[in-house]
């Protein structure tokens, strides 16, 4: 991905206002739907032949639902159609290590809060709202260069084609090529945590661990590992996530996954003196499966999320681990702020400053998003230390609760409408100063 370059000579007048979205994951598709609801012209470029989402299950926190609704009520309605009802409206943290699965701490998530679903289900629901025949989604288009000309942005594609846009939003994920071009010193780094995922038929799960444990959300904590389970698919499947600590380097940092085996999980849990439940859950998983490395941007954060007429959103901007269930929701918040700013740009494109206005808008986006998202990246790292008892508070119920609660609440209680209003005010203030 080429670096952003300054103007190199006279250029033709820029075309009408148009947003280019790179990447069709959770953040990209939510931004596309938000722009569509606001009648803002855009094109979404996805290198794959269709929308796809990695992983098994996902949960969306209260702040994410607020952002969905503000982007477009249809986005939230789509989520509610596939969301699994909560067995109980609590996060339940159990001692999976010492025996008896003693409940260490319960955290209330709100009525019907933090519901989960299969990733593929929600992406399909959202994708139905973006019919291909509208020509706003272009699959099989891999962006290899982004050049800011000062009067727009030129996109270069692997097939040799070129297209222009007024502004580019890179939602191209944890290994963002756009971020590598903008900020070469900000790669995602391996966190020393690896995970295994499975979707288990509910009947089989209930037989192994009982209906009570299979029927709602549980997290089993212990030394150097934890397990999260919750039902999805209308209570037909149990989503299982096993996270282990490792001192080994990740074998190939250009790839999310490598081959894994259930024996790796068994080797950790056999050392847990009272780990009957986690061992039973491990026994539900296949003998061989993908192993996922958990990467984030804590060690090498992007210094900012914008440069010229290009910005980063979602994992491309602030990749984080899954331990606070925050990554997808933060991307949807990004999409909301950007959709609102892009609507203002579209309305004022001809009269209020053109490309200079784009740069002010993206600076406003950065200013209202950077601190919140960077804190979540750091808190998520710390949360996993607590879950794995690598912070001594992790194995002490009351102290664990005091440490973990503000991390979750920082995510859930973010003033989403306030961020939108703040970004718009910053844009308008910039206009007055010109």
N, C-alpha and C positions, 0 to 999 in steps of 0.2 A: 504494500500500500504506500503510495507516494506521499511525501510530506505536503502539507498545505503550502501552496506557493502564492506569492504576491502577484498583483497584476503585471503582465509583461508587455503591455502596449494597448493601443485602442481596441475596444471590443464593441460588437454590435449591441444595441439596446437590449436589456434583459427581457426575456419572455414574460408573460403573465405569471403571477405568483403560483408556485407549485412546490410541494413538499415531497422529497424522496425519503422513503423509509427503507433502511437496509436491514433485512432479517424479519422473518415471520413467526417468531416465538411469541410468548405471552405478552411481552412489552410491545413488540411491533404490531401485532394484530389488534391489541387494545388501542394503540395510538391510531391505527387505521380506522377503526370503528368510531373513535371519538372525532376524527376529522370528517368522516362521512356524515356523522350526525350534525356537524356544523357547516356542511357544504363547502369545506376547504379542499381544493384540488390536491390530489396526492397520487403517488404510485408507490406500491410496496414491492420491493425486489427480494426474492427468496431464491437462493441457489439450488435448493432441493426441488424435486418435481412436484411437490405438494406440501401443504402444511403438515408438520410433524412435531411431536413433542417427546422428549426423552424422559425416562423415569416411569414410575408406576402410579403412586398416589400423590396428591397435593392438597394442602389445606390453605384457605384464605382467611386472614384475620379480619377483625371488624373494620380497620382502616381501609383495607383493600375493598371491602364491600361498599364503603362510602365512596371511594374513588370510582369504582365501577358504575355506581348509580349516577354520579355526576358526569362521567364520560357519556353515558347513555343508559337510560333505564333498561334497554334491551340487553345490555351486557350483563347487568346483574340478574335479570330474569333468566338468561341462558344459564348462568351459574346455578341459580336456585333449582332449575330443572334437573340438573345432574348431581347436585350436592346430596350427600348422604345425611340423613337425620342423625343428630347426636344421641347416643345412648344416655349420656349425662353431659351437662354443660360445664365440665371441669377438665382441666389437665390433671392427671393423676400420676404422681411420681412415686414409684415403689422401689424399695431396696431389693434389687434382684440378685444381689451378691451374697448377703449374709444368711438368707433363709426366711421362709414364710411370706415373702413378697410384702413385707410390712409397708404400709402407706406412709411415706416420708412427708409428703406435702401435697395439698390440693390447691389448684389455682382456678378460680372461676373465670370462664371465658365469655360470659354473657348468655342470655337466652338465645339458643340456636346459633351460638357464636363459633367461629373457627370450624366450620363444616368442611369435610373433605370430599374428594371425588377422584376419579381416574383422570390423569392428565389428558389422555386421548379423548375422553368424553367431552371435557370442557373445550378443548381446542376445536373439536368437530362442531360443537354448538356455536362457537364464535365464528368459525369459518363460514357457516351457512349464511351469515349476515353480510358476507362479502362475495357476491356472485362473481365468478370469473369473467362472465360475459361483459361486465362493466369495464373491463380493461384496466382496472386499477391495481390488480395483482399480477405480477409477471414472475412465473416460476422458471427455474432453470437459468436464472440470470445471476451469475457470480460476479460481484463487484471486486475489481482488483486495483483500482486507483480512484482517488478523490482529489480533485484539484480546485481550490478556491481561486477564482479569477478576479475577485473583487467586485464582480458584477453578476455573480451567480456561481454555481458549483458544477463542474463537469465530472460525470461519472464514467469511468472506463470499465468495460466488462471483459471477462475471460475470452469471450467469442470475438473480441475486437470491436464491438459496438461501443458507442458513446451516447450519453444522454445528459441533459442539463436540468438543473433544479434551482430554485431560489434558496432553499435551505435543505440540509441533509441531516437526518436523525439516524444515527447508527445504533441499531438494536441487534447487533450481530454477535452477541453472546460473550461468554467468559474469555474466549480467545479472539477477541475482536481485532480484525485486520485494520479497521479504521483507527481504533485506539493505538495500535502499534505504529501507525503512520503519524498520528498526532503527537503522541507521548511515548517514544520508544522505550523509556525507562520504567514502564508501568506494566510488566507482565503479571498475570495471575500466577500464584505460587502454591505449591503443594503444602497442605497444613499439617501433615503427619497423621491425618485421619482418612480412613477408607471405609466404604460402605457397600452393603449387599442389599438388594431389593427383591421382593417377591410379592405376588398376589396369590393368596391361598384360598381355595374354596371354603366358605364359611362353615359348612357342615364338618369338614375335616379339621378346621381350626378349633371349633367348639368342642369336638371330641378330644382334642389334645390338651386344651388349657381351660375348658369350661366356658359355658355361655356368657357368664358375667364378664370374664376377661376378654372374650372375643367380641362382645357386643358394644364396647365403647372404647374410648381412647385411653391407652396406658403407655407409660414410659418406665422402663426398668433400668435402673442405674447401677453401676458397679465399677470396679477397678479396671480401667483401660477399655471400657466398652459401655454401650447402652443399646437398648432395643426400643423402638416405637412401633405400636400397633394401633390401627383404627379401621373400622369397617368402611367399605366403599361399595359402589355398584348396587345400591339399594339393599345393603346388608347381605349381599351374596358372596362378597369377597372380603378377606382380611388383608389390608395393606401392611406389609412388614418391612421395616427398615432396621438393619443392624449396622451400627457404626463402631469401628475398632480403632484404637490407637496403634501406631506402628513407628518404629525407629528406622525402618528401611526407607530408602528414597523411592519415589515413584518411578517405575521402569521407563516410561516414555512421557515426558511432560507435554508433548504435542497431542496427546490423546486422553480423553476422559476415562476410558475403560481399559481393562486388561482381563485376562482369564482368571477366574477365581474358583474356589471350591468350598463346600460346606465344612470341610475339615479345618479350614482356617478359623472359622467361627467356633467350631468345637474346641479348638486348642485354647482359645481365650476362656470360654465358659466352663471348661472342665476344671479350671482353677478357682471358680467361684464356689465356695463351700456349700452355699444354699441355693444354687442356681438351677433348681429343678424346672422352673417355668421357662427361663430363657433357653435352657437346653431343649425343652419340649418345642419351643417356637423354632429353634434352629433346625430341629428334626423335620419341620414342615417344608423346609426349603430344599431346592434341588441339589443333587450332589455336585454338579458343576453349574456355574452361572457367571455373569459378568461381575467384576469387581470395579467399583467406581472410586476414583480418587477425588477427594474433596479439596478443591482449590479456592482461594479467595484473593482479594487485593489488599489485605491488611498490611503486608510487608512492603509492597510497592504500589501505593495508591496513585491514581491519576491526580496530577496537581490541580486539575479543574475538569469540568465536563464539557467545556465549549472552547472553540477556537474559530474565529471568523464566522462563517455561515454554516459550520458543522458542529454537531454536538453528539454526545454519547448518552445512552439511556439504558436502564435495566442492568443486566450483568456486564454489559460492555463498559459501563461507568463504575459500578460498585459491586462486583461479584462477591457473594458471601456464601458461607456454608448454610446448610438447611436447619441448623439447630434451634433457631427461634421461629422457624416457619415464616420468614419475612421476605425472602428474595423476590418471589413472584409479586407480592403485594407492593413492594417498593417500586418495581417496574411499572405497575399500574398507576401508582401515584405520579411517577415521572410522566407517563402518557397523558394523564389528566392536565398537569401543569402545561405541558407542551401543546396539547390540543387547544387549550384556552388562549395561549399566547399566539399560536398559529392563526386562530380565528381573528384576533386583533390585527395581526400582520396582514391577513388577507383583506380585511375591511379597509385598512389604511395604506395599502400597497402603493396606490397611484399618487397619493397626496402627502403622505407622512414620512418620507425619507427612504423608501425602497430598501436597498441592501444594508444601509447603515442601521435601519430599524431592525433588520434581522439580527445583527450583532448585539444590539441592545436587548432584544428579547431573549437571546440565548444566554447573555450574561445574567439577566434576571432569573432565568431558569436555574442556572448554576448557583446563584446566590441563595435561593430558597431551598435547594435540594442538597447541597454538598454536606453541610454539617450533619443533618439528620441521617443521611445514608452512611456517612463514614462512621458515625457512632454505632450504627447497627452492625456494620462489618466488624468493628472491634468487640462489641458486646457478644456477638455470635461466637467468636473465638473463645471468649471467656466462658460463655455458657457451656461449651463442650468440655472445658477443663473441669467445671463443676460436675457435669454429668459423669465424667470418667474418674471422679475423685482425685484428680490431679491438683485441685485446689481443696484444701482440707475442709472447707465449709461444705463441700459437696456431699459428704457422708453424714452430715449433722442436720437433721430435718429442719429445725427452726432457723439455723444460720443459712441453710440452703435456700429456704423460702425468702429470707430477707435479701439474699443476694440476687436471686433469679427474678423475683417479681418486678422490680423496676426495669429490668431489661425488656421483659414482655410488654409492660405497660408503656414504655417509651415508643414501642412499635404501634401498639393498638390505639393509643390516645393522641397520636399526632393530629394536629388541627389541619385536616386536609382542605376544607374550604378556605381556611385562613391562609394556607400556602398559596392557593390560587390567587386570592385577593392581593397578597403581598407581591407576587410576581407581576401582576397587572399594574399595581401601583408603582413598582420599580420601573417598568417600561414607560409608563406615562411621565414619571419624574424625569427620565432620561430625555423624553421628547421636549419637555419644557426647558431643559438645560441647553439644548442645541442652539 
